[in-house]
Amino acid sequence: MAALRAFWNSPVGPKTTHFWGPVANWGFVTAGLVDTQKPPEMISGNMTAAMCVYSGLFMRFAWMVRPRNYLLLACHVSNEAVQLYQLSRWAKAQGYVY
Amino acid sequence: MAAAKFQALWNHPAGPKTIHFWAPTFKWVISIANVADFSKPPEMISYPHQMVVACTGIIWSRYSLVITPRNLNLFSVNIGMASTGLYQLSRKVREDYLSDGKEEHVEEQ
């Protein structure tokens, strides 16, 4: 109970945008996972490549920003994985990779 | 005068020597990729993805004003993301729900 209350009142807790910003970004991970079930012809190479670089940079940002944001870090690590997987599906479908 | 201003920007806590500058600067590529995808047919737009782009753009616009260091670069790029996301969503909604009548008419011909 005390832990829950500490979380609720935390300066990076659910009453603050430091929590909801990263929660919103988990949407990219979820959307990415949903899109893995769609045919690779629907993948946008532009957007997926952009997402890969974006999550790479924001992993570092999450570490350096104050307050340090572990939720955001976890989100971008996950997104990097999903987007790299989608990029590989796209590249295979385009014939760039066998 | 100009040199002093340049120095101030160069050494800013959210300036070009820090990730606080490069992460948001790169994030523009997402909006640019989205703009490039404006010319793709709406069938190729992903509802989940564009909804996330729009929502994160809106929430992060607020986030960027309360973090340390306060980041107007991040603020502007998220406004851009929200705008392109909402536009892509409107294109797909228009195609899926608002133009059914017209499509049927064309097929009959």
Backbone of each chain as ProteinMPNN parsed JSONL, in Angstrom:
{"seq_chain_A": "MAALRAFWNSPVGPKTTHFWGPVANWGFVTAGLVDTQKPPEMISGNMTAAMCVYSGLFMRFAWMVRPRNYLLLACHVSNEAVQLYQLSRWAKAQGYVY", "coords_chain_A": {"N_chain_A": [[0.835, -1.22, 0.0], [1.903, 1.241, 0.858], [3.863, 1.531, -1.044], [2.331, 1.808, -3.321], [1.056, 4.224, -2.759], [3.263, 5.864, -2.69], [4.069, 5.711, -5.352], [1.788, 6.848, -6.558], [1.952, 9.494, -5.67], [4.359, 10.257, -6.671], [6.932, 12.372, -8.119], [7.25, 11.731, -10.758], [4.981, 10.402, -11.355], [1.561, 9.132, -11.977], [0.097, 11.493, -11.797], [1.343, 13.313, -13.246], [2.749, 14.765, -16.282], [5.115, 13.589, -16.914], [4.729, 10.953, -16.681], [2.507, 10.335, -18.368], [3.331, 11.17, -20.914], [5.396, 9.251, -21.755], [3.667, 6.973, -21.53], [1.887, 7.45, -23.628], [3.71, 7.156, -25.711], [4.165, 4.434, -25.664], [2.207, 3.607, -27.246], [3.263, 3.596, -29.855], [4.73, 1.256, -29.82], [2.737, -0.656, -29.423], [1.118, -0.161, -31.702], [3.006, -0.833, -33.627], [3.344, -3.57, -33.068], [0.773, -4.523, -33.681], [0.819, -3.943, -36.417], [2.674, -5.804, -37.304], [1.288, -8.025, -37.964], [0.131, -7.443, -40.326], [0.225, -7.489, -43.966], [3.506, -7.236, -45.467], [3.616, -5.423, -47.575], [2.25, -3.233, -46.843], [3.847, -1.775, -45.22], [5.522, 1.221, -44.46], [8.522, 2.168, -45.696], [9.945, 4.554, -45.362], [8.813, 5.666, -42.95], [9.273, 3.63, -41.074], [12.067, 3.367, -41.006], [12.666, 5.917, -40.069], [11.522, 5.754, -37.517], [13.25, 3.913, -36.338], [15.709, 5.313, -36.063], [14.803, 7.407, -34.528], [13.91, 6.175, -32.079], [16.333, 5.242, -31.208], [17.743, 7.641, -30.644], [16.057, 8.705, -28.677], [16.25, 6.952, -26.591], [18.606, 7.677, -25.406], [17.961, 10.304, -24.772], [15.95, 9.904, -22.836], [17.434, 8.945, -20.776], [19.088, 11.109, -20.147], [17.45, 13.295, -19.605], [15.928, 15.471, -17.121], [13.327, 15.113, -14.845], [15.029, 11.886, -14.818], [13.928, 9.336, -16.974], [12.746, 6.302, -16.764], [10.638, 4.803, -17.68], [10.145, 5.852, -20.173], [12.545, 5.171, -21.352], [12.411, 2.359, -21.382], [10.25, 2.084, -23.086], [11.274, 3.065, -25.554], [13.364, 1.31, -26.054], [11.905, -1.019, -26.496], [10.382, -0.187, -28.706], [12.362, 0.21, -30.59], [13.163, -2.416, -31.074], [10.779, -3.547, -32.18], [10.437, -1.909, -34.451], [12.779, -2.356, -35.893], [12.37, -5.003, -36.539], [10.091, -4.767, -38.196], [11.269, -3.266, -40.21], [12.998, -5.128, -41.269], [11.184, -6.953, -42.327], [9.999, -5.376, -44.288], [12.252, -4.836, -45.919], [12.828, -7.401, -46.862], [10.492, -7.948, -48.299], [10.71, -6.046, -50.266], [12.815, -6.943, -51.684], [15.397, -6.326, -51.045], [16.862, -7.802, -49.346], [17.722, -11.187, -48.859]], "CA_chain_A": [[0.0, 0.0, 0.0], [2.789, 2.403, 0.925], [4.527, 1.623, -2.344], [1.335, 2.329, -4.255], [0.862, 5.64, -2.463], [4.497, 6.542, -3.121], [3.978, 5.813, -6.812], [0.722, 7.793, -6.92], [2.387, 10.858, -5.368], [5.716, 10.453, -7.181], [7.086, 13.486, -9.072], [7.12, 11.225, -12.128], [3.867, 9.473, -11.285], [0.401, 9.296, -12.862], [-0.52, 12.816, -11.765], [2.22, 14.216, -14.01], [2.956, 14.467, -17.691], [6.311, 12.747, -17.041], [4.196, 9.598, -16.766], [1.611, 10.145, -19.497], [4.087, 11.298, -22.16], [5.862, 7.912, -22.089], [2.552, 6.041, -21.745], [1.439, 7.694, -25.007], [4.698, 6.604, -26.63], [4.008, 2.979, -25.757], [1.309, 3.402, -28.388], [4.051, 3.238, -31.038], [5.098, -0.153, -29.686], [1.498, -1.416, -29.652], [0.77, -0.033, -33.126], [4.007, -1.612, -34.346], [3.033, -4.993, -32.899], [-0.427, -4.788, -34.5], [1.204, -3.908, -37.823], [3.471, -6.985, -37.693], [0.374, -9.039, -38.487], [-0.353, -7.03, -41.646], [1.166, -7.836, -45.032], [4.644, -6.308, -45.518], [3.452, -4.406, -48.605], [1.636, -2.056, -46.235], [4.821, -1.076, -44.384], [6.177, 2.382, -45.059], [9.965, 2.125, -45.453], [10.308, 5.88, -44.819], [8.395, 5.851, -41.571], [9.893, 2.626, -40.204], [13.474, 3.751, -40.833], [12.651, 7.094, -39.198], [11.235, 5.277, -36.167], [14.444, 3.244, -35.795], [16.66, 6.333, -35.617], [14.098, 8.154, -33.483], [13.958, 5.486, -30.786], [17.739, 5.211, -30.794], [18.063, 8.923, -30.03], [15.275, 8.992, -27.49], [16.752, 6.145, -25.474], [19.62, 8.525, -24.772], [17.241, 11.447, -24.211], [15.241, 9.477, -21.628], [18.464, 8.777, -19.749], [19.706, 12.376, -19.786], [16.492, 14.328, -19.216], [15.597, 15.498, -15.702], [13.732, 13.866, -14.174], [15.392, 10.713, -15.614], [12.642, 8.694, -17.239], [12.976, 4.889, -17.07], [9.489, 4.302, -18.442], [10.39, 6.265, -21.553], [13.674, 4.378, -21.837], [11.89, 1.014, -21.676], [9.393, 2.221, -24.261], [12.051, 3.215, -26.784], [14.079, 0.049, -26.295], [10.92, -1.925, -27.105], [10.019, 0.297, -30.026], [13.509, -0.049, -31.468], [13.088, -3.831, -31.455], [9.639, -3.753, -33.083], [10.641, -1.202, -35.72], [13.828, -3.053, -36.648], [11.735, -6.194, -37.094], [9.263, -4.319, -39.317], [12.168, -2.841, -41.285], [13.509, -6.344, -41.913], [10.074, -7.492, -43.125], [9.871, -4.489, -45.446], [13.402, -5.033, -46.801], [12.658, -8.705, -47.513], [9.402, -7.854, -49.272], [11.158, -5.198, -51.383], [13.874, -7.628, -52.419], [16.723, -5.809, -50.704], [17.508, -8.796, -48.475], [17.166, -12.521, -49.076]], "C_chain_A": [[0.86, 1.255, 0.0], [3.487, 2.622, -0.412], [3.592, 2.235, -3.374], [1.139, 3.822, -4.043], [2.079, 6.442, -2.915], [4.494, 6.746, -4.625], [2.975, 6.881, -7.218], [1.176, 9.237, -6.749], [3.755, 11.211, -5.933], [5.781, 11.652, -8.126], [7.092, 13.036, -10.524], [5.954, 10.242, -12.231], [2.683, 9.89, -12.135], [-0.329, 10.643, -12.748], [0.271, 13.795, -12.64], [2.35, 13.797, -15.462], [4.208, 13.613, -17.917], [5.924, 11.28, -17.121], [3.428, 9.4, -18.069], [2.285, 10.332, -20.845], [4.596, 9.923, -22.594], [4.741, 6.898, -22.31], [2.044, 6.191, -23.181], [2.413, 7.068, -25.998], [4.686, 5.093, -26.69], [3.027, 2.628, -26.877], [2.052, 3.025, -29.653], [4.397, 1.758, -31.022], [3.887, -1.025, -30.003], [1.106, -1.378, -31.123], [1.724, -0.854, -33.976], [3.706, -3.102, -34.273], [1.795, -5.382, -33.711], [-0.038, -4.862, -35.973], [2.09, -5.08, -38.25], [2.584, -8.08, -38.277], [-0.146, -8.674, -39.872], [0.678, -7.393, -42.708], [2.275, -6.797, -45.157], [4.519, -5.223, -46.585], [2.878, -3.115, -48.017], [2.638, -1.241, -45.428], [5.417, 0.098, -45.153], [7.664, 2.338, -44.686], [10.459, 3.409, -44.838], [10.08, 5.938, -43.322], [9.117, 4.886, -40.632], [11.361, 2.944, -39.951], [13.578, 4.952, -39.898], [12.435, 6.682, -37.747], [12.465, 4.629, -35.538], [15.448, 4.265, -35.264], [16.076, 7.102, -34.438], [14.196, 7.472, -32.129], [15.384, 5.372, -30.276], [18.11, 6.488, -30.055], [17.319, 9.133, -28.72], [15.595, 8.072, -26.312], [17.741, 6.988, -24.676], [18.959, 9.726, -24.08], [16.601, 11.077, -22.88], [16.212, 9.347, -20.454], [18.945, 10.122, -19.243], [18.727, 13.432, -19.294], [16.313, 14.324, -17.702], [14.141, 15.848, -15.569], [14.041, 12.723, -15.141], [14.165, 9.825, -15.751], [12.818, 7.248, -17.708], [11.846, 4.291, -17.896], [9.679, 4.622, -19.917], [11.519, 5.447, -22.163], [13.198, 2.988, -22.249], [11.06, 1.034, -22.949], [10.221, 2.267, -25.535], [12.905, 2.007, -27.091], [13.142, -0.935, -26.999], [10.581, -1.494, -28.522], [11.129, 0.04, -31.03], [13.446, -1.484, -31.979], [11.974, -4.064, -32.477], [9.902, -3.124, -34.454], [11.744, -1.856, -36.549], [13.252, -4.322, -37.278], [10.885, -5.836, -38.307], [10.136, -3.915, -40.503], [12.707, -4.06, -42.027], [12.426, -6.988, -42.774], [9.912, -6.683, -44.415], [10.983, -4.759, -46.445], [13.298, -6.363, -47.554], [11.602, -8.631, -48.595], [9.824, -7.026, -50.482], [12.256, -5.859, -52.201], [15.265, -7.125, -52.11], [17.55, -6.843, -49.945], [16.898, -10.143, -48.814], [17.051, -13.238, -47.751]], "O_chain_A": [[0.601, 2.204, -0.74], [3.674, 3.757, -0.851], [3.995, 3.064, -4.189], [1.066, 4.594, -4.999], [1.952, 7.544, -3.449], [4.865, 7.81, -5.119], [3.243, 7.708, -8.088], [0.843, 10.102, -7.559], [4.261, 12.312, -5.716], [4.823, 11.932, -8.847], [6.955, 13.86, -11.429], [5.946, 9.36, -13.09], [2.755, 10.848, -12.904], [-1.261, 10.909, -13.507], [-0.093, 14.965, -12.756], [2.101, 12.648, -15.827], [4.358, 12.99, -18.968], [6.712, 10.454, -17.583], [3.656, 8.43, -18.791], [1.866, 9.722, -21.829], [4.266, 9.468, -23.689], [4.853, 6.046, -23.191], [1.799, 5.199, -23.869], [1.994, 6.511, -27.013], [5.152, 4.516, -27.673], [3.018, 1.508, -27.387], [1.554, 2.23, -30.449], [4.367, 1.086, -32.052], [3.986, -2.001, -30.747], [0.802, -2.408, -31.723], [1.306, -1.499, -34.937], [3.797, -3.814, -35.273], [1.768, -6.434, -34.349], [-0.507, -5.74, -36.698], [2.242, -5.323, -39.448], [3.062, -8.957, -38.997], [-0.791, -9.492, -40.528], [1.855, -7.582, -42.403], [2.025, -5.605, -44.976], [5.222, -4.215, -46.526], [3.001, -2.043, -48.61], [2.322, -0.133, -44.992], [5.768, -0.016, -46.327], [8.022, 2.456, -43.515], [11.278, 3.396, -43.919], [10.988, 6.212, -42.537], [9.523, 5.266, -39.534], [11.847, 2.811, -38.828], [14.461, 5.008, -39.042], [13.093, 7.204, -36.848], [12.7, 4.778, -34.339], [15.974, 4.115, -34.162], [16.777, 7.407, -33.472], [14.53, 8.116, -31.134], [15.626, 5.4, -29.069], [18.711, 6.442, -28.982], [17.876, 9.672, -27.763], [15.25, 8.377, -25.171], [17.718, 7.01, -23.445], [19.332, 10.112, -22.973], [16.691, 11.831, -21.91], [15.862, 9.604, -19.303], [19.19, 10.28, -18.047], [19.139, 14.38, -18.625], [16.52, 13.295, -17.06], [13.728, 16.847, -16.159], [13.387, 12.6, -16.176], [13.448, 9.584, -14.78], [13.014, 6.995, -18.897], [12.063, 3.389, -18.706], [9.417, 3.796, -20.791], [11.468, 5.074, -23.335], [13.537, 2.499, -23.327], [11.146, 0.13, -23.781], [9.9, 1.575, -26.502], [13.152, 1.701, -28.258], [13.526, -1.595, -27.964], [10.5, -2.322, -29.43], [10.869, -0.307, -32.182], [13.649, -1.739, -33.166], [12.192, -4.698, -33.509], [9.625, -3.732, -35.488], [11.652, -1.904, -37.776], [13.597, -4.676, -38.406], [10.946, -6.516, -39.331], [9.794, -4.183, -41.655], [12.857, -4.04, -43.249], [12.726, -7.515, -43.845], [9.714, -7.244, -45.492], [10.738, -4.896, -47.643], [13.637, -6.443, -48.735], [11.78, -9.179, -49.683], [9.356, -7.267, -51.595], [12.592, -5.391, -53.289], [16.217, -7.449, -52.821], [18.778, -6.767, -49.906], [15.69, -10.24, -49.034], [16.604, -14.384, -47.706]]}, "seq_chain_B": "MAAAKFQALWNHPAGPKTIHFWAPTFKWVISIANVADFSKPPEMISYPHQMVVACTGIIWSRYSLVITPRNLNLFSVNIGMASTGLYQLSRKVREDYLSDGKEEHVEEQ", "coords_chain_B": {"N_chain_B": [[27.859, 41.396, -30.916], [26.108, 39.648, -32.313], [27.72, 37.468, -32.104], [27.726, 37.003, -29.377], [25.069, 36.247, -28.927], [24.991, 33.958, -30.473], [26.823, 32.386, -29.091], [25.361, 32.067, -26.728], [23.22, 30.488, -27.591], [24.617, 28.271, -28.554], [25.732, 27.232, -26.234], [23.543, 26.617, -24.741], [21.503, 24.811, -22.366], [19.787, 23.076, -23.678], [20.928, 22.889, -26.104], [22.887, 22.487, -29.242], [24.999, 20.874, -28.42], [24.012, 18.885, -26.984], [21.915, 15.968, -26.285], [19.389, 16.833, -25.922], [18.893, 18.551, -27.905], [19.404, 17.172, -30.347], [17.757, 14.892, -30.356], [14.976, 15.862, -30.492], [15.32, 17.369, -32.88], [15.868, 15.376, -34.744], [13.434, 14.097, -34.593], [11.761, 15.448, -36.261], [11.967, 14.131, -38.642], [10.089, 12.11, -38.553], [7.663, 13.459, -38.883], [8.201, 14.533, -41.402], [8.48, 12.2, -42.913], [5.862, 11.37, -42.703], [4.59, 13.433, -44.107], [5.661, 12.91, -46.631], [4.312, 10.557, -47.039], [1.786, 11.515, -47.52], [1.143, 11.446, -50.164], [0.671, 8.846, -50.689], [-1.716, 6.193, -51.311], [-4.779, 6.204, -49.399], [-5.422, 3.641, -48.482], [-3.137, 2.525, -47.644], [-2.539, 3.705, -45.278], [-2.004, 3.444, -41.795], [-4.259, 2.954, -39.26], [-3.822, 2.477, -36.383], [-1.154, 3.378, -36.145], [-1.187, 6.094, -37.002], [-2.985, 7.2, -35.204], [-1.565, 7.01, -32.869], [0.615, 8.663, -33.491], [-0.678, 11.155, -33.635], [-1.776, 11.377, -30.997], [0.526, 11.148, -29.298], [1.888, 13.382, -30.171], [0.231, 15.431, -29.241], [0.196, 15.026, -26.385], [2.934, 15.144, -25.789], [3.573, 17.73, -26.501], [2.768, 19.13, -24.303], [4.371, 17.886, -22.344], [6.973, 18.665, -23.083], [7.159, 21.196, -22.121], [7.353, 21.048, -19.393], [9.542, 19.599, -18.583], [13.035, 19.34, -17.511], [15.957, 20.259, -19.169], [13.624, 22.823, -20.211], [12.027, 22.512, -23.31], [11.723, 23.886, -26.258], [12.142, 23.232, -28.857], [11.455, 20.532, -28.926], [8.804, 20.897, -28.313], [7.795, 22.247, -30.612], [8.227, 20.322, -32.611], [6.507, 18.313, -31.805], [4.027, 19.51, -32.079], [4.017, 19.605, -34.838], [3.977, 16.826, -35.38], [1.491, 16.075, -34.306], [-0.185, 17.494, -36.026], [0.401, 16.389, -38.636], [-0.285, 13.74, -38.147], [-3.032, 13.913, -37.49], [-3.964, 14.879, -39.915], [-3.414, 12.736, -41.704], [-5.044, 10.802, -40.557], [-7.519, 11.97, -41.08], [-7.577, 11.79, -43.843], [-7.734, 9.04, -44.22], [-10.097, 8.37, -42.865], [-11.921, 9.806, -44.367], [-11.747, 8.433, -46.779], [-12.559, 5.846, -46.024], [-15.069, 6.125, -44.792], [-16.523, 8.278, -45.767], [-16.668, 8.385, -48.482], [-17.918, 6.278, -49.659], [-20.256, 6.135, -51.194], [-19.592, 7.46, -53.582], [-17.582, 5.793, -54.595], [-18.927, 3.406, -55.211], [-20.539, 4.25, -57.272], [-18.664, 4.836, -59.259], [-17.67, 2.272, -59.77], [-19.83, 1.001, -60.942], [-19.965, 2.126, -63.471]], "CA_chain_B": [[26.447, 41.231, -30.525], [25.628, 38.401, -32.884], [28.582, 36.405, -31.563], [27.266, 36.711, -28.014], [23.814, 35.5, -29.061], [25.334, 32.627, -30.99], [27.415, 31.669, -27.945], [24.28, 31.711, -25.797], [22.499, 29.348, -28.162], [25.538, 27.134, -28.663], [25.969, 26.682, -24.894], [22.255, 26.429, -24.069], [21.348, 23.435, -21.85], [19.092, 22.213, -24.658], [21.556, 23.291, -27.36], [23.395, 21.486, -30.184], [26.009, 19.958, -27.867], [23.302, 17.924, -26.122], [20.861, 15.11, -26.84], [18.125, 17.569, -25.821], [18.742, 19.216, -29.189], [19.403, 16.272, -31.494], [16.595, 13.98, -30.352], [13.838, 16.537, -31.124], [15.627, 17.752, -34.26], [15.631, 14.214, -35.58], [12.027, 13.71, -34.575], [11.115, 16.061, -37.419], [11.943, 13.161, -39.737], [8.828, 11.367, -38.497], [6.645, 14.298, -39.53], [8.559, 14.631, -42.824], [8.092, 10.907, -43.505], [4.407, 11.396, -42.786], [4.239, 14.322, -45.218], [5.969, 12.14, -47.84], [3.26, 9.553, -47.192], [0.524, 12.154, -47.908], [0.829, 11.132, -51.552], [0.334, 7.43, -50.817], [-3.157, 5.975, -51.215], [-5.24, 6.053, -48.015], [-5.506, 2.239, -48.068], [-1.865, 2.15, -47.042], [-2.37, 4.368, -43.983], [-2.302, 2.564, -40.657], [-5.028, 3.634, -38.209], [-3.149, 2.492, -35.083], [0.049, 4.194, -36.15], [-1.472, 7.528, -37.096], [-3.622, 7.645, -33.964], [-0.476, 7.183, -31.906], [1.371, 9.864, -33.876], [-1.456, 12.326, -33.244], [-1.888, 11.445, -29.529], [1.81, 11.472, -28.664], [2.175, 14.769, -30.509], [-0.52, 16.317, -28.345], [0.644, 14.894, -24.998], [4.317, 15.581, -25.661], [3.648, 19.185, -26.565], [2.671, 19.555, -22.914], [5.545, 17.331, -21.642], [8.194, 19.397, -23.397], [7.194, 22.465, -21.398], [7.532, 20.836, -17.948], [10.783, 18.897, -18.253], [14.245, 20.132, -17.38], [15.624, 21.639, -19.536], [12.442, 23.11, -21.001], [12.502, 22.224, -24.662], [10.79, 24.416, -27.249], [12.398, 22.453, -30.071], [10.614, 19.35, -28.769], [7.428, 21.379, -28.368], [7.384, 22.528, -31.988], [8.183, 19.109, -33.417], [5.314, 17.552, -31.459], [2.903, 20.176, -32.743], [4.09, 19.097, -36.214], [3.538, 15.423, -35.402], [0.042, 16.028, -34.089], [-0.829, 18.0, -37.248], [0.475, 15.425, -39.745], [-1.049, 12.547, -37.742], [-4.459, 14.206, -37.624], [-4.294, 14.984, -41.33], [-3.431, 11.387, -42.275], [-6.263, 10.153, -40.061], [-8.671, 12.531, -41.774], [-7.56, 11.237, -45.2], [-8.196, 7.647, -44.207], [-11.514, 8.363, -42.469], [-12.67, 10.29, -45.523], [-11.762, 7.36, -47.756], [-13.271, 4.66, -45.55], [-16.441, 6.334, -44.305], [-17.253, 9.406, -46.343], [-16.706, 8.389, -49.942], [-18.428, 4.975, -50.114], [-21.247, 6.34, -52.255], [-18.922, 7.824, -54.843], [-16.839, 4.638, -55.117], [-19.862, 2.449, -55.833], [-20.977, 4.844, -58.528], [-17.588, 4.681, -60.248], [-17.555, 0.862, -60.15], [-20.939, 0.64, -61.833], [-19.609, 2.543, -64.836]], "C_chain_B": [[25.946, 39.872, -30.985], [26.416, 37.226, -32.317], [28.116, 35.999, -30.174], [25.99, 35.874, -28.037], [24.096, 34.067, -29.507], [25.914, 31.757, -29.877], [26.343, 31.186, -26.979], [23.521, 30.493, -26.298], [23.359, 28.09, -28.148], [25.708, 26.426, -27.321], [24.694, 26.421, -24.11], [22.133, 24.987, -23.55], [20.567, 22.491, -22.772], [19.649, 22.478, -26.056], [22.236, 22.151, -28.099], [24.528, 20.603, -29.654], [25.338, 18.839, -27.066], [22.273, 17.102, -26.886], [19.514, 15.838, -26.825], [17.852, 18.348, -27.095], [18.531, 18.205, -30.299], [18.207, 15.334, -31.528], [15.371, 14.671, -30.974], [14.094, 16.931, -32.578], [15.398, 16.561, -35.173], [14.158, 13.852, -35.65], [11.247, 14.348, -35.714], [11.011, 15.074, -38.575], [10.653, 12.352, -39.739], [7.728, 12.153, -39.197], [6.924, 14.418, -41.02], [8.204, 13.336, -43.541], [6.585, 10.849, -43.675], [3.942, 12.275, -43.937], [4.531, 13.625, -46.547], [4.87, 11.11, -48.105], [1.888, 10.165, -47.495], [0.127, 11.736, -49.327], [0.518, 9.653, -51.74], [-1.174, 7.246, -50.687], [-3.584, 5.714, -49.773], [-5.322, 4.604, -47.545], [-4.239, 1.82, -47.34], [-1.638, 2.794, -45.683], [-2.778, 3.407, -42.87], [-3.022, 3.361, -39.579], [-4.271, 3.645, -36.874], [-1.968, 3.45, -35.069], [-0.264, 5.683, -36.148], [-2.174, 8.055, -35.852], [-2.557, 7.889, -32.905], [0.319, 8.441, -32.216], [0.634, 11.115, -33.407], [-1.494, 12.483, -31.719], [-0.555, 11.803, -28.876], [2.182, 12.909, -28.966], [1.501, 15.726, -29.538], [0.023, 16.247, -26.921], [2.055, 15.436, -24.816], [4.493, 17.078, -25.816], [3.604, 19.739, -25.145], [3.932, 19.142, -22.14], [6.774, 18.202, -21.829], [8.294, 20.715, -22.648], [7.438, 22.27, -19.897], [8.79, 20.06, -17.588], [11.919, 19.879, -18.026], [15.284, 19.533, -18.306], [14.365, 21.75, -20.403], [12.836, 23.141, -22.471], [11.506, 22.685, -25.724], [10.954, 23.747, -28.609], [11.485, 21.223, -30.065], [9.14, 19.736, -28.868], [6.98, 21.551, -29.821], [7.303, 21.256, -32.82], [6.948, 18.272, -33.078], [4.042, 18.185, -31.978], [2.845, 19.686, -34.195], [3.578, 17.673, -36.32], [2.029, 15.313, -35.252], [-0.678, 16.458, -35.371], [-0.792, 16.971, -38.372], [-0.32, 14.167, -39.421], [-2.538, 12.755, -37.941], [-4.855, 14.308, -39.097], [-4.377, 13.603, -41.98], [-4.682, 10.632, -41.84], [-7.48, 10.658, -40.831], [-8.747, 11.992, -43.198], [-8.148, 9.828, -45.203], [-9.675, 7.559, -43.832], [-12.388, 8.795, -43.638], [-12.838, 9.178, -46.552], [-12.664, 6.206, -47.306], [-14.748, 4.907, -45.274], [-17.221, 7.391, -45.058], [-17.33, 9.369, -47.858], [-17.235, 7.078, -50.501], [-19.378, 5.135, -51.279], [-20.585, 6.578, -53.598], [-18.24, 6.61, -55.463], [-17.757, 3.682, -55.838], [-20.286, 2.948, -57.19], [-19.934, 4.63, -59.615], [-17.508, 3.232, -60.718], [-18.638, 0.463, -61.122], [-20.617, 1.003, -63.267], [-18.597, 1.565, -65.423]], "O_chain_B": [[25.442, 39.064, -30.204], [25.875, 36.146, -32.08], [28.106, 34.817, -29.827], [25.845, 34.92, -27.273], [23.522, 33.107, -28.993], [25.57, 30.584, -29.725], [26.395, 30.064, -26.476], [23.215, 29.579, -25.531], [22.906, 27.004, -27.786], [25.813, 25.201, -27.258], [24.753, 26.043, -22.94], [22.597, 24.051, -24.202], [20.671, 21.27, -22.66], [18.952, 22.317, -27.058], [22.186, 20.999, -27.666], [24.974, 19.688, -30.346], [26.013, 17.955, -26.537], [21.822, 17.476, -27.969], [18.614, 15.517, -27.601], [16.72, 18.761, -27.346], [17.608, 18.34, -31.103], [17.697, 15.014, -32.601], [14.777, 14.12, -31.901], [13.196, 16.84, -33.415], [14.81, 16.698, -36.246], [13.691, 13.348, -36.671], [10.188, 13.85, -36.097], [10.092, 15.156, -39.389], [10.173, 11.95, -40.798], [6.963, 11.608, -39.992], [5.993, 14.408, -41.825], [7.683, 13.368, -44.656], [6.088, 10.337, -44.678], [3.014, 11.917, -44.662], [3.744, 13.731, -47.488], [4.54, 10.828, -49.257], [0.923, 9.43, -47.705], [-1.057, 11.677, -49.66], [0.139, 9.24, -52.836], [-1.842, 8.045, -50.031], [-2.853, 5.083, -49.01], [-5.295, 4.348, -46.341], [-4.249, 0.892, -46.531], [-0.663, 2.478, -45.002], [-3.753, 2.665, -42.986], [-2.476, 4.324, -39.042], [-4.093, 4.712, -36.286], [-1.788, 4.227, -34.131], [0.325, 6.445, -35.382], [-1.991, 9.213, -35.477], [-2.635, 8.85, -32.14], [0.661, 9.202, -31.31], [1.243, 12.028, -32.85], [-1.273, 13.578, -31.201], [-0.507, 12.664, -27.998], [2.737, 13.594, -28.107], [2.102, 16.694, -29.072], [0.285, 17.282, -26.307], [2.349, 16.103, -23.824], [5.465, 17.641, -25.313], [4.309, 20.694, -24.82], [4.492, 19.933, -21.381], [7.524, 18.454, -20.886], [9.376, 21.294, -22.543], [7.705, 23.246, -19.196], [9.081, 19.878, -16.406], [11.801, 21.073, -18.301], [15.486, 18.321, -18.226], [14.085, 20.876, -21.223], [13.855, 23.726, -22.836], [10.562, 21.967, -26.052], [10.02, 23.702, -29.41], [10.832, 20.913, -31.061], [8.332, 19.0, -29.432], [5.921, 21.062, -30.213], [6.404, 21.12, -33.65], [6.398, 17.598, -33.949], [3.079, 17.484, -32.287], [1.771, 19.39, -34.717], [2.831, 17.345, -37.242], [1.373, 14.561, -35.972], [-1.674, 15.846, -35.755], [-1.817, 16.7, -38.998], [-0.956, 13.587, -40.301], [-3.228, 11.895, -38.488], [-5.942, 13.881, -39.484], [-5.315, 13.331, -42.73], [-5.302, 9.92, -42.629], [-8.363, 9.88, -41.192], [-9.839, 11.759, -43.716], [-8.949, 9.473, -46.067], [-10.419, 6.767, -44.411], [-13.456, 8.229, -43.874], [-13.913, 8.997, -47.123], [-13.432, 5.66, -48.098], [-15.583, 4.029, -45.488], [-18.45, 7.41, -45.001], [-17.98, 10.219, -48.466], [-17.034, 6.782, -51.679], [-19.324, 4.371, -52.242], [-20.957, 5.987, -54.612], [-18.295, 6.403, -56.675], [-17.442, 3.198, -56.925], [-20.383, 2.178, -58.146], [-20.267, 4.286, -60.749], [-17.306, 2.97, -61.904], [-18.396, -0.328, -62.033], [-20.963, 0.261, -64.187], [-18.166, 1.734, -66.564]]}, "name": "protein", "num_of_chains": 2, "seq": "MAALRAFWNSPVGPKTTHFWGPVANWGFVTAGLVDTQKPPEMISGNMTAAMCVYSGLFMRFAWMVRPRNYLLLACHVSNEAVQLYQLSRWAKAQGYVYMAAAKFQALWNHPAGPKTIHFWAPTFKWVISIANVADFSKPPEMISYPHQMVVACTGIIWSRYSLVITPRNLNLFSVNIGMASTGLYQLSRKVREDYLSDGKEEHVEEQ"}
